[in-house]
Amino acid sequence: MNDFIFLLAALFSVLNPIGTVPIFVALTQDYSKAERSKVSLWTAINVCLILVISYFIGQYVLTFFGITIPALRIAGGIIIASSGFGLLNGKFSRNKGLDKKAEEEAQQRDNIALTPLAMPMLAGPGSISLLIAYYQEHNSTREIIFSTIAIFAVAVLIFLILRSAHYLAKYLGASGIVAISRIVGFLTIAIGIQYIINAVTSILKI
């Protein structure tokens, strides 16, 4: 259960679906309620698939390229911390990899659930590196089951948050979303720094 809670909290902080709310609202402002629900569902499904594939296949990618776990942790920690700083400063679009040109192109597409919503806005390098590194130390059958459940739980939360994005934007307002995202951003920075500390510690022990 501790594995489930830790990974759920870590993934939620790194993915930060709350910070995606303003962008989701902007991209779906002309959609009907049914269309928004459909986009929310497919975004959650796509994120779940990306995370599950990263969790189970990522180790083979590392082996193929000869990348060590400490190197992955340092790179992932930098990316995660950088993402956290973006949230802390309120730079949602830039942090999520969506500039003005990309946003305009996304609004002209029929399906935005995969790109840009699922990737890179939600499932990005930070969450992928987190899962790959996590699997290396938590790969017993019990831990894999709880980790997989945590990924599914995060996907469900993403669906619920995006499905309610327009209501959240209305009732929380811009200041409320910024406040929540900055809290999440602070936690995300802490997770990134801890990953770097773990990597450096493991290197010094060698």
GUZAMAR-45940 format. One record per residue (C-alpha): residue in three letters; x, y, z; residue number from 1. Coordinates in steps of 0.001 Angstrom, whole numbers, plus 500000, padded with zeros to 6 digits. Each point is the difference from the previous one (the first is absolute). Example, Ala and Ser with C-alpha at 12.3 -4.5 7.8 and 13.67 -1.06 7.14 Angstrom:
2
   nudo        x        y        z   zaba
    ALA   512300   495500   507800      1
    SER   501370   503440   499340      2
END
This chain:
206
   nudo        x        y        z   zaba
    MET   500000   500000   500000      1
    ASN   502884   502378   500732      2
    ASP   501297   499417   496472      3
    PHE   496584   500889   498603      4
    ILE   499682   503203   502020      5
    PHE   503559   501157   499263      6
    LEU   499818   499407   496250      7
    LEU   496494   501455   499769      8
    ALA   501090   503182   501765      9
    ALA   503251   500249   498009     10
    LEU   498306   499487   496630     11
    PHE   497191   502425   500833     12
    SER   502537   502662   500989     13
    VAL   502125   499527   496881     14
    LEU   497068   499722   497571     15
    ASN   498106   502837   501753     16
    PRO   496616   499719   498236     17
    ILE   498814   503077   501956     18
    GLY   502547   502097   498126     19
    THR   498615   498649   496730     20
    VAL   496484   501292   500741     21
    PRO   500451   503518   498508     22
    ILE   501526   498557   496819     23
    PHE   497302   497336   499696     24
    VAL   497321   502683   500380     25
    ALA   501629   502123   497285     26
    LEU   500287   497080   497570     27
    THR   496429   498745   500549     28
    GLN   498099   503247   500413     29
    ASP   497990   499341   496816     30
    TYR   499325   496333   500848     31
    SER   496683   498638   501247     32
    LYS   499780   498349   503421     33
    ALA   499978   496549   498388     34
    GLU   503050   500841   497880     35
    ARG   501900   501253   503064     36
    SER   499198   496791   501860     37
    LYS   501220   497948   497042     38
    VAL   503259   501978   499762     39
    SER   500491   499646   503772     40
    LEU   499480   496243   499826     41
    TRP   502376   499458   497088     42
    THR   502607   502278   501548     43
    ALA   499907   497907   503178     44
    ILE   500209   496759   497991     45
    ASN   502943   501276   497955     46
    VAL   501846   501156   503119     47
    CYS   499376   496627   501652     48
    LEU   501357   498110   496986     49
    ILE   503084   502219   499746     50
    LEU   500781   499589   503701     51
    VAL   499417   496236   500047     52
    ILE   502209   499487   496943     53
    SER   502705   502208   501529     54
    TYR   499814   498096   503283     55
    PHE   500421   496556   498459     56
    ILE   502104   500698   496896     57
    GLY   502195   502855   501218     58
    GLN   502636   497742   501566     59
    TYR   500699   498360   496628     60
    VAL   500482   503411   498408     61
    LEU   502566   500848   502674     62
    THR   501836   496726   499415     63
    PHE   500034   500532   496239     64
    PHE   501548   503464   500295     65
    GLY   502245   499077   502926     66
    ILE   498439   502587   502326     67
    THR   500558   499417   503725     68
    ILE   497341   500536   502662     69
    PRO   501957   502822   501724     70
    ALA   500244   501814   496659     71
    LEU   496274   499556   499453     72
    ARG   499225   501253   503494     73
    ILE   502137   503112   499566     74
    ALA   498496   500782   496595     75
    GLY   496491   499236   501229     76
    GLY   500556   502010   503167     77
    ILE   501102   503029   498000     78
    ILE   496981   499715   497704     79
    ILE   497575   499501   502894     80
    ALA   501492   502893   501988     81
    SER   499936   502221   496904     82
    SER   496347   499119   499507     83
    GLY   499346   500870   503637     84
    PHE   501677   503404   499617     85
    GLY   497769   500665   496985     86
    LEU   496908   499231   502082     87
    LEU   501282   502048   502916     88
    ASN   500403   503014   497700     89
    GLY   496556   499477   498473     90
    LYS   501388   499311   496508     91
    PHE   497547   497220   499146     92
    SER   500102   500081   496198     93
    ARG   503776   500199   499784     94
    ASN   500401   497344   502694     95
    LYS   497632   497676   498170     96
    GLY   501796   500418   496704     97
    LEU   497211   501962   498340     98
    ASP   500882   503352   498444     99
    LYS   497608   502325   498171    100
    LYS   500677   498485   496578    101
    ALA   499483   496451   501290    102
    GLU   496767   501049   501690    103
    GLU   498650   501486   496751    104
    GLU   500901   496819   498104    105
    ALA   498391   497844   502669    106
    GLN   496721   501905   499726    107
    GLN   499839   499110   496301    108
    ARG   500331   496261   500599    109
    ASP   497129   497562   500291    110
    ASN   501603   498028   502815    111
    ILE   502017   501775   502679    112
    ALA   499819   497182   502546    113
    LEU   503369   498503   499030    114
    THR   501876   503103   498937    115
    PRO   500376   502398   501658    116
    LEU   497889   498980   503032    117
    ALA   501316   496509   500832    118
    MET   503513   500767   498743    119
    PRO   501851   502181   500697    120
    MET   497633   501935   502296    121
    LEU   499330   497148   502443    122
    ALA   502214   496969   499325    123
    GLY   503388   501555   499381    124
    PRO   503665   499152   500622    125
    GLY   499663   500641   503730    126
    SER   497282   497413   500637    127
    ILE   501576   497487   497612    128
    SER   503438   500195   501656    129
    LEU   498357   499812   503427    130
    LEU   498261   496735   499091    131
    ILE   503084   498432   498425    132
    ALA   502139   500782   503037    133
    TYR   497253   498856   502382    134
    TYR   499728   496622   498274    135
    GLN   503697   499307   500480    136
    GLU   499622   499954   503801    137
    HIS   496397   498816   500310    138
    ASN   499524   497024   497698    139
    SER   498584   497273   502221    140
    THR   496624   498603   498941    141
    ARG   498218   501814   502831    142
    GLU   501712   503314   499230    143
    ILE   499277   499698   496273    144
    ILE   496300   499376   500722    145
    PHE   499709   503009   502320    146
    SER   501997   502182   497575    147
    THR   497726   499043   497111    148
    ILE   496932   500774   502113    149
    ALA   501532   503384   500869    150
    ILE   500422   500780   496285    151
    PHE   496364   499099   499335    152
    ALA   498907   502100   502987    153
    VAL   501899   503024   498656    154
    ALA   498318   499514   496614    155
    VAL   496585   499978   501705    156
    LEU   500863   503220   501855    157
    ILE   501109   501599   496734    158
    PHE   496684   499061   498389    159
    LEU   497972   501410   502905    160
    ILE   502009   503239   500148    161
    LEU   499930   500656   496248    162
    ARG   496319   499074   499801    163
    SER   499362   502623   502678    164
    ALA   502549   502476   498606    165
    HIS   497485   502637   498967    166
    TYR   498294   499847   503403    167
    LEU   503338   500148   501813    168
    ALA   501087   502976   497909    169
    LYS   496716   501720   500793    170
    TYR   499923   499392   503757    171
    LEU   503702   500014   500844    172
    GLY   500858   502806   497634    173
    ALA   503453   500750   498652    174
    SER   501393   500877   503440    175
    GLY   498729   496753   501542    176
    ILE   501515   497855   497256    177
    VAL   503295   501885   500259    178
    ALA   500068   499526   503778    179
    ILE   499383   496243   499780    180
    SER   502513   499584   497187    181
    ARG   502673   501867   501944    182
    ILE   499525   497666   502969    183
    VAL   500272   497031   497647    184
    GLY   503001   501649   498363    185
    PHE   501788   500254   503344    186
    LEU   499419   496290   500650    187
    THR   501179   499191   496473    188
    ILE   503251   501894   500556    189
    ALA   500556   498032   503202    190
    ILE   499458   496701   498153    191
    GLY   502479   501021   497287    192
    ILE   502660   501051   502503    193
    GLN   499528   496773   501975    194
    TYR   500587   498005   496810    195
    ILE   503261   501863   499432    196
    ILE   501070   499446   503620    197
    ASN   499276   496263   499718    198
    ALA   502029   499803   496795    199
    VAL   502997   501850   501433    200
    THR   499864   497895   503186    201
    SER   499989   496755   498009    202
    ILE   502960   501199   497906    203
    LEU   502040   500906   503093    204
    LYS   499359   496556   501503    205
    ILE   501505   498249   496966    206
END
